[in-house]
């Protein structure tokens, strides 16, 4: 795997692998006396990478010790080569902290964690398999088409079911009311995690948040209803 000398070197490697999409939401909001730089993206596209490279990296370079990066799914990929080939935008944000000398954390708690699953099952008629199947559809959005089959097979293996069985759960979990319930709960726990992370880093005044557009409500009430 190539070693990157600096952020520009990292950007040059990643940008050539990305396609334009033009779905990007950027904002600066105040949360608990911290400045949140929100970058809401459509996954696997280049707009978020270009925006951060052009507008945020120069700000970080002025004073790295006051910055913290929060990235959705920060630890989702263990294989750097696979990450670069399948989700180059994610590769950029995973490696950016090391290039800039700033700490990083996962911006969004995975909905399949026991705490969130238990909460959802207590407040709805959904079972664990249906929650996993819904998360599968979210995972598909976050992956390029060539990875869809791998995602389906992975969830089927986890559930101990066939790929066809998992696909059969999707009509129920894709209902609008179910989607809204799950997304709202997911972001509520995301807000809780944000508060915990900020408490752990009291000296970080500026927080770069990189996530899917649907998760912006976790970081600012002005985006309620998105998702």
ZADO-1210 file (C-alpha; in nm, 4 decimals, padded with zeros to 6 digits):
<atoms>
<atom x="00.0000" y="00.0000" z="00.0000" code="UNK" pos="1"/>
<atom x="00.1350" y="00.3391" z="-00.0975" code="UNK" pos="2"/>
<atom x="00.2498" y="00.5724" z="00.1798" code="UNK" pos="3"/>
<atom x="00.1264" y="00.9287" z="00.1540" code="UNK" pos="4"/>
<atom x="00.3607" y="01.2164" z="00.2234" code="UNK" pos="5"/>
<atom x="00.0905" y="01.4727" z="00.3024" code="UNK" pos="6"/>
<atom x="-00.2768" y="01.5586" z="00.2512" code="UNK" pos="7"/>
<atom x="-00.2204" y="01.6748" z="-00.1064" code="UNK" pos="8"/>
<atom x="-00.0638" y="01.3391" z="-00.1930" code="UNK" pos="9"/>
<atom x="-00.3608" y="01.1600" z="-00.0360" code="UNK" pos="10"/>
<atom x="-00.6092" y="01.3824" z="-00.2213" code="UNK" pos="11"/>
<atom x="-00.4384" y="01.3263" z="-00.5574" code="UNK" pos="12"/>
<atom x="-00.4615" y="00.9493" z="-00.5145" code="UNK" pos="13"/>
<atom x="-00.8274" y="00.9511" z="-00.4104" code="UNK" pos="14"/>
<atom x="-00.9759" y="01.2223" z="-00.6335" code="UNK" pos="15"/>
<atom x="-00.9004" y="01.0386" z="-00.9569" code="UNK" pos="16"/>
<atom x="-01.1165" y="00.7481" z="-00.8370" code="UNK" pos="17"/>
<atom x="-01.4278" y="00.9504" z="-00.7546" code="UNK" pos="18"/>
<atom x="-01.7285" y="01.0524" z="-00.9641" code="UNK" pos="19"/>
<atom x="-01.9284" y="01.3730" z="-00.9337" code="UNK" pos="20"/>
<atom x="-02.2792" y="01.3635" z="-00.7920" code="UNK" pos="21"/>
<atom x="-02.3573" y="01.7180" z="-00.6699" code="UNK" pos="22"/>
<atom x="-02.5416" y="01.6021" z="-00.3574" code="UNK" pos="23"/>
<atom x="-02.3604" y="01.7815" z="-00.0764" code="UNK" pos="24"/>
<atom x="-02.4731" y="01.9764" z="00.2289" code="UNK" pos="25"/>
<atom x="-02.2206" y="02.1883" z="00.4185" code="UNK" pos="26"/>
<atom x="-02.2800" y="02.4054" z="00.7209" code="UNK" pos="27"/>
<atom x="-02.1209" y="02.5580" z="01.0300" code="UNK" pos="28"/>
<atom x="-02.3263" y="02.5234" z="01.3494" code="UNK" pos="29"/>
<atom x="-02.2642" y="02.5840" z="01.7187" code="UNK" pos="30"/>
<atom x="-02.3211" y="02.2863" z="01.9498" code="UNK" pos="31"/>
<atom x="-02.2374" y="02.2946" z="02.3217" code="UNK" pos="32"/>
<atom x="-01.9984" y="02.5851" z="02.2571" code="UNK" pos="33"/>
<atom x="-01.8150" y="02.3934" z="01.9845" code="UNK" pos="34"/>
<atom x="-01.7951" y="02.4814" z="01.6182" code="UNK" pos="35"/>
<atom x="-01.9230" y="02.1926" z="01.4085" code="UNK" pos="36"/>
<atom x="-01.8259" y="02.1931" z="01.0430" code="UNK" pos="37"/>
<atom x="-02.0898" y="01.9659" z="00.8897" code="UNK" pos="38"/>
<atom x="-02.0196" y="01.7899" z="00.5603" code="UNK" pos="39"/>
<atom x="-02.3192" y="01.5776" z="00.4605" code="UNK" pos="40"/>
<atom x="-02.2553" y="01.3700" z="00.1523" code="UNK" pos="41"/>
<atom x="-02.3965" y="01.1055" z="-00.0736" code="UNK" pos="42"/>
<atom x="-02.1551" y="00.8196" z="-00.0155" code="UNK" pos="43"/>
<atom x="-01.8865" y="00.7226" z="-00.2706" code="UNK" pos="44"/>
<atom x="-01.8960" y="01.0595" z="-00.4508" code="UNK" pos="45"/>
<atom x="-01.6299" y="01.3285" z="-00.4711" code="UNK" pos="46"/>
<atom x="-01.8001" y="01.6492" z="-00.3548" code="UNK" pos="47"/>
<atom x="-01.7247" y="01.6038" z="00.0159" code="UNK" pos="48"/>
<atom x="-01.3591" y="01.5233" z="-00.0532" code="UNK" pos="49"/>
<atom x="-01.3203" y="01.8266" z="-00.2810" code="UNK" pos="50"/>
<atom x="-01.4906" y="02.0576" z="-00.0313" code="UNK" pos="51"/>
<atom x="-01.2784" y="01.9466" z="00.2640" code="UNK" pos="52"/>
<atom x="-00.9573" y="01.9574" z="00.0596" code="UNK" pos="53"/>
<atom x="-01.0241" y="02.3068" z="-00.0712" code="UNK" pos="54"/>
<atom x="-01.1955" y="02.4772" z="00.2235" code="UNK" pos="55"/>
<atom x="-01.1368" y="02.2901" z="00.5512" code="UNK" pos="56"/>
<atom x="-00.7828" y="02.1532" z="00.5254" code="UNK" pos="57"/>
<atom x="-00.6360" y="02.5086" z="00.5101" code="UNK" pos="58"/>
<atom x="-00.8263" y="02.5930" z="00.8304" code="UNK" pos="59"/>
<atom x="-00.6974" y="02.2810" z="01.0059" code="UNK" pos="60"/>
<atom x="-00.3418" y="02.3616" z="00.8990" code="UNK" pos="61"/>
<atom x="-00.3631" y="02.6956" z="01.0807" code="UNK" pos="62"/>
<atom x="-00.4112" y="02.5273" z="01.4208" code="UNK" pos="63"/>
<atom x="-00.4362" y="02.1440" z="01.4209" code="UNK" pos="64"/>
<atom x="-00.4528" y="02.1005" z="01.8043" code="UNK" pos="65"/>
<atom x="-00.8033" y="02.2504" z="01.8221" code="UNK" pos="66"/>
<atom x="-00.9525" y="02.0147" z="01.5591" code="UNK" pos="67"/>
<atom x="-01.1232" y="01.6768" z="01.5821" code="UNK" pos="68"/>
<atom x="-01.2612" y="01.4675" z="01.2939" code="UNK" pos="69"/>
<atom x="-01.5821" y="01.2659" z="01.3266" code="UNK" pos="70"/>
<atom x="-01.6424" y="01.0302" z="01.0340" code="UNK" pos="71"/>
<atom x="-01.9362" y="00.7946" z="00.9853" code="UNK" pos="72"/>
<atom x="-01.8158" y="00.4343" z="00.9765" code="UNK" pos="73"/>
<atom x="-01.4568" y="00.5288" z="01.0570" code="UNK" pos="74"/>
<atom x="-01.3623" y="00.1692" z="01.1394" code="UNK" pos="75"/>
<atom x="-01.5963" y="-00.0092" z="00.8965" code="UNK" pos="76"/>
<atom x="-01.3177" y="-00.1269" z="00.6646" code="UNK" pos="77"/>
<atom x="-01.0120" y="-00.3199" z="00.7826" code="UNK" pos="78"/>
<atom x="-00.8489" y="-00.3705" z="00.4434" code="UNK" pos="79"/>
<atom x="-00.6954" y="-00.0434" z="00.3126" code="UNK" pos="80"/>
<atom x="-00.6667" y="-00.1680" z="-00.0460" code="UNK" pos="81"/>
<atom x="-01.0299" y="-00.2787" z="-00.0544" code="UNK" pos="82"/>
<atom x="-01.1347" y="00.0521" z="00.0983" code="UNK" pos="83"/>
<atom x="-00.9458" y="00.2543" z="-00.1624" code="UNK" pos="84"/>
<atom x="-01.0949" y="00.0536" z="-00.4486" code="UNK" pos="85"/>
<atom x="-01.4559" y="00.0372" z="-00.3239" code="UNK" pos="86"/>
<atom x="-01.5050" y="00.3603" z="-00.1268" code="UNK" pos="87"/>
<atom x="-01.2202" y="00.6036" z="-00.2060" code="UNK" pos="88"/>
<atom x="-01.4031" y="00.8935" z="-00.0401" code="UNK" pos="89"/>
<atom x="-01.4079" y="00.6983" z="00.2861" code="UNK" pos="90"/>
<atom x="-01.0397" y="00.6129" z="00.2385" code="UNK" pos="91"/>
<atom x="-00.9642" y="00.9856" z="00.2237" code="UNK" pos="92"/>
<atom x="-01.1410" y="01.0648" z="00.5506" code="UNK" pos="93"/>
<atom x="-00.9946" y="00.7643" z="00.7327" code="UNK" pos="94"/>
<atom x="-00.6401" y="00.8698" z="00.6404" code="UNK" pos="95"/>
<atom x="-00.6894" y="01.2470" z="00.6669" code="UNK" pos="96"/>
<atom x="-00.6423" y="01.2662" z="01.0484" code="UNK" pos="97"/>
<atom x="-00.2978" y="01.1087" z="01.0273" code="UNK" pos="98"/>
<atom x="-00.1959" y="01.3474" z="00.7493" code="UNK" pos="99"/>
<atom x="-00.3174" y="01.6475" z="00.9515" code="UNK" pos="100"/>
<atom x="-00.2080" y="01.5321" z="01.2960" code="UNK" pos="101"/>
<atom x="-00.5565" y="01.5402" z="01.4501" code="UNK" pos="102"/>
<atom x="-00.7576" y="01.2755" z="01.6399" code="UNK" pos="103"/>
<atom x="-01.0632" y="01.1042" z="01.4925" code="UNK" pos="104"/>
<atom x="-01.3646" y="00.9087" z="01.6084" code="UNK" pos="105"/>
<atom x="-01.6640" y="00.7359" z="01.4512" code="UNK" pos="106"/>
<atom x="-01.9371" y="00.9926" z="01.4042" code="UNK" pos="107"/>
<atom x="-02.2322" y="00.7532" z="01.4147" code="UNK" pos="108"/>
<atom x="-02.2915" y="00.4534" z="01.6376" code="UNK" pos="109"/>
<atom x="-02.3840" y="00.1467" z="01.4309" code="UNK" pos="110"/>
<atom x="-02.7550" y="00.0710" z="01.4537" code="UNK" pos="111"/>
<atom x="-02.6815" y="-00.2985" z="01.4965" code="UNK" pos="112"/>
<atom x="-02.5219" y="-00.2464" z="01.8375" code="UNK" pos="113"/>
<atom x="-02.7124" y="-00.4169" z="02.1194" code="UNK" pos="114"/>
<atom x="-02.8106" y="-00.0917" z="02.2917" code="UNK" pos="115"/>
<atom x="-02.9844" y="00.0491" z="01.9845" code="UNK" pos="116"/>
<atom x="-03.1398" y="-00.2820" z="01.8804" code="UNK" pos="117"/>
<atom x="-03.2885" y="-00.3358" z="02.2259" code="UNK" pos="118"/>
<atom x="-03.4344" y="00.0152" z="02.2255" code="UNK" pos="119"/>
<atom x="-03.5948" y="-00.0313" z="01.8827" code="UNK" pos="120"/>
<atom x="-03.7433" y="-00.3709" z="01.9704" code="UNK" pos="121"/>
<atom x="-03.8883" y="-00.2256" z="02.2918" code="UNK" pos="122"/>
<atom x="-04.0560" y="00.0586" z="02.1010" code="UNK" pos="123"/>
<atom x="-04.1740" y="-00.1203" z="01.7868" code="UNK" pos="124"/>
<atom x="-04.2904" y="-00.4536" z="01.6494" code="UNK" pos="125"/>
<atom x="-03.9610" y="-00.5102" z="01.4653" code="UNK" pos="126"/>
<atom x="-03.7428" y="-00.8078" z="01.5455" code="UNK" pos="127"/>
<atom x="-03.3652" y="-00.8341" z="01.5318" code="UNK" pos="128"/>
<atom x="-03.3574" y="-00.9889" z="01.1852" code="UNK" pos="129"/>
<atom x="-03.5680" y="-00.7068" z="01.0412" code="UNK" pos="130"/>
<atom x="-03.3382" y="-00.4456" z="01.1924" code="UNK" pos="131"/>
<atom x="-03.0368" y="-00.6183" z="01.0398" code="UNK" pos="132"/>
<atom x="-03.2141" y="-00.6382" z="00.7034" code="UNK" pos="133"/>
<atom x="-03.2942" y="-00.2671" z="00.7135" code="UNK" pos="134"/>
<atom x="-02.9340" y="-00.1888" z="00.7945" code="UNK" pos="135"/>
<atom x="-02.8456" y="-00.3969" z="00.4909" code="UNK" pos="136"/>
<atom x="-03.0303" y="-00.1510" z="00.2669" code="UNK" pos="137"/>
<atom x="-02.8376" y="00.1350" z="00.4275" code="UNK" pos="138"/>
<atom x="-02.5129" y="-00.0517" z="00.3689" code="UNK" pos="139"/>
<atom x="-02.6023" y="-00.0885" z="00.0023" code="UNK" pos="140"/>
<atom x="-02.6397" y="00.2877" z="-00.0284" code="UNK" pos="141"/>
<atom x="-02.2915" y="00.3257" z="00.1187" code="UNK" pos="142"/>
<atom x="-02.1326" y="00.0834" z="-00.1267" code="UNK" pos="143"/>
<atom x="-02.0830" y="00.0798" z="-00.5026" code="UNK" pos="144"/>
<atom x="-02.2982" y="-00.1602" z="-00.7107" code="UNK" pos="145"/>
<atom x="-02.0188" y="-00.4146" z="-00.7470" code="UNK" pos="146"/>
<atom x="-02.0219" y="-00.4656" z="-00.3683" code="UNK" pos="147"/>
<atom x="-02.3989" y="-00.5303" z="-00.3342" code="UNK" pos="148"/>
<atom x="-02.3715" y="-00.9073" z="-00.3609" code="UNK" pos="149"/>
<atom x="-02.1006" y="-00.9149" z="-00.0955" code="UNK" pos="150"/>
<atom x="-02.3160" y="-00.7058" z="00.1398" code="UNK" pos="151"/>
<atom x="-02.6185" y="-00.9344" z="00.0945" code="UNK" pos="152"/>
<atom x="-02.4109" y="-01.2470" z="00.1501" code="UNK" pos="153"/>
<atom x="-02.2471" y="-01.0973" z="00.4581" code="UNK" pos="154"/>
<atom x="-02.5774" y="-01.0191" z="00.6301" code="UNK" pos="155"/>
<atom x="-02.7236" y="-01.3567" z="00.5309" code="UNK" pos="156"/>
<atom x="-02.4216" y="-01.5304" z="00.6837" code="UNK" pos="157"/>
<atom x="-02.4533" y="-01.3243" z="01.0015" code="UNK" pos="158"/>
<atom x="-02.8208" y="-01.4178" z="01.0362" code="UNK" pos="159"/>
<atom x="-02.7579" y="-01.7806" z="00.9463" code="UNK" pos="160"/>
<atom x="-03.0079" y="-01.7442" z="00.6614" code="UNK" pos="161"/>
<atom x="-03.0035" y="-01.7571" z="00.2837" code="UNK" pos="162"/>
<atom x="-02.9578" y="-01.4515" z="00.0643" code="UNK" pos="163"/>
<atom x="-03.3150" y="-01.5008" z="-00.0629" code="UNK" pos="164"/>
<atom x="-03.4527" y="-01.4950" z="00.2930" code="UNK" pos="165"/>
<atom x="-03.2801" y="-01.1649" z="00.3654" code="UNK" pos="166"/>
<atom x="-03.4139" y="-01.0148" z="00.0426" code="UNK" pos="167"/>
<atom x="-03.7629" y="-01.1247" z="00.1479" code="UNK" pos="168"/>
<atom x="-03.7425" y="-00.9116" z="00.4630" code="UNK" pos="169"/>
<atom x="-03.6757" y="-00.5910" z="00.2731" code="UNK" pos="170"/>
<atom x="-04.0362" y="-00.4987" z="00.1700" code="UNK" pos="171"/>
<atom x="-04.1320" y="-00.4718" z="00.5377" code="UNK" pos="172"/>
<atom x="-03.8216" y="-00.2871" z="00.6489" code="UNK" pos="173"/>
<atom x="-03.8323" y="-00.0465" z="00.3537" code="UNK" pos="174"/>
<atom x="-04.1757" y="00.0908" z="00.4476" code="UNK" pos="175"/>
<atom x="-04.1614" y="00.4659" z="00.5005" code="UNK" pos="176"/>
<atom x="-04.2883" y="00.4551" z="00.8597" code="UNK" pos="177"/>
<atom x="-04.0351" y="00.1877" z="00.9523" code="UNK" pos="178"/>
<atom x="-03.7543" y="00.3795" z="00.7823" code="UNK" pos="179"/>
<atom x="-03.8462" y="00.6992" z="00.9704" code="UNK" pos="180"/>
<atom x="-03.8599" y="00.5170" z="01.3049" code="UNK" pos="181"/>
<atom x="-03.5229" y="00.3525" z="01.2567" code="UNK" pos="182"/>
<atom x="-03.3512" y="00.6617" z="01.1186" code="UNK" pos="183"/>
<atom x="-03.4856" y="00.8822" z="01.3997" code="UNK" pos="184"/>
<atom x="-03.3699" y="00.6346" z="01.6645" code="UNK" pos="185"/>
<atom x="-03.0315" y="00.5957" z="01.4981" code="UNK" pos="186"/>
<atom x="-02.9767" y="00.9715" z="01.5004" code="UNK" pos="187"/>
<atom x="-03.0976" y="01.0065" z="01.8596" code="UNK" pos="188"/>
<atom x="-02.8228" y="00.7701" z="01.9668" code="UNK" pos="189"/>
<atom x="-02.5862" y="00.9567" z="01.7359" code="UNK" pos="190"/>
<atom x="-02.6589" y="01.2770" z="01.9298" code="UNK" pos="191"/>
<atom x="-02.5894" y="01.0948" z="02.2550" code="UNK" pos="192"/>
<atom x="-02.2570" y="00.9706" z="02.1189" code="UNK" pos="193"/>
<atom x="-02.1647" y="01.3209" z="01.9984" code="UNK" pos="194"/>
<atom x="-02.2102" y="01.4610" z="02.3488" code="UNK" pos="195"/>
<atom x="-01.9958" y="01.1827" z="02.4946" code="UNK" pos="196"/>
<atom x="-01.7164" y="01.2426" z="02.2423" code="UNK" pos="197"/>
<atom x="-01.7144" y="01.6174" z="02.3051" code="UNK" pos="198"/>
<atom x="-01.6869" y="01.5555" z="02.6786" code="UNK" pos="199"/>
<atom x="-01.3820" y="01.3392" z="02.6108" code="UNK" pos="200"/>
<atom x="-01.2160" y="01.6164" z="02.4063" code="UNK" pos="201"/>
<atom x="-01.2824" y="01.9431" z="02.5946" code="UNK" pos="202"/>
<atom x="-00.9903" y="02.1199" z="02.4238" code="UNK" pos="203"/>
<atom x="-01.1188" y="02.0592" z="02.0696" code="UNK" pos="204"/>
<atom x="-01.3090" y="02.3711" z="01.9651" code="UNK" pos="205"/>
<atom x="-01.3559" y="02.2845" z="01.5971" code="UNK" pos="206"/>
<atom x="-01.5136" y="01.9546" z="01.4922" code="UNK" pos="207"/>
<atom x="-01.5162" y="01.8373" z="01.1301" code="UNK" pos="208"/>
<atom x="-01.8148" y="01.6045" z="01.0874" code="UNK" pos="209"/>
<atom x="-01.8299" y="01.3875" z="00.7750" code="UNK" pos="210"/>
<atom x="-02.1393" y="01.1707" z="00.7352" code="UNK" pos="211"/>
<atom x="-02.4254" y="01.0781" z="00.5079" code="UNK" pos="212"/>
<atom x="-02.6846" y="01.3533" z="00.4621" code="UNK" pos="213"/>
<atom x="-02.9457" y="01.1438" z="00.6472" code="UNK" pos="214"/>
<atom x="-02.7386" y="01.1668" z="00.9676" code="UNK" pos="215"/>
<atom x="-02.7201" y="01.5474" z="00.9849" code="UNK" pos="216"/>
<atom x="-03.0074" y="01.5577" z="01.2409" code="UNK" pos="217"/>
<atom x="-02.7721" y="01.3907" z="01.4890" code="UNK" pos="218"/>
<atom x="-02.5596" y="01.7051" z="01.4859" code="UNK" pos="219"/>
<atom x="-02.8091" y="01.9887" z="01.4452" code="UNK" pos="220"/>
<atom x="-03.1839" y="02.0232" z="01.5073" code="UNK" pos="221"/>
<atom x="-03.2168" y="02.2416" z="01.1964" code="UNK" pos="222"/>
<atom x="-03.1926" y="01.9249" z="00.9839" code="UNK" pos="223"/>
<atom x="-03.4768" y="01.7365" z="01.1530" code="UNK" pos="224"/>
<atom x="-03.6915" y="01.5650" z="00.8896" code="UNK" pos="225"/>
<atom x="-03.3979" y="01.4709" z="00.6662" code="UNK" pos="226"/>
<atom x="-03.3469" y="01.0994" z="00.6227" code="UNK" pos="227"/>
</atoms>
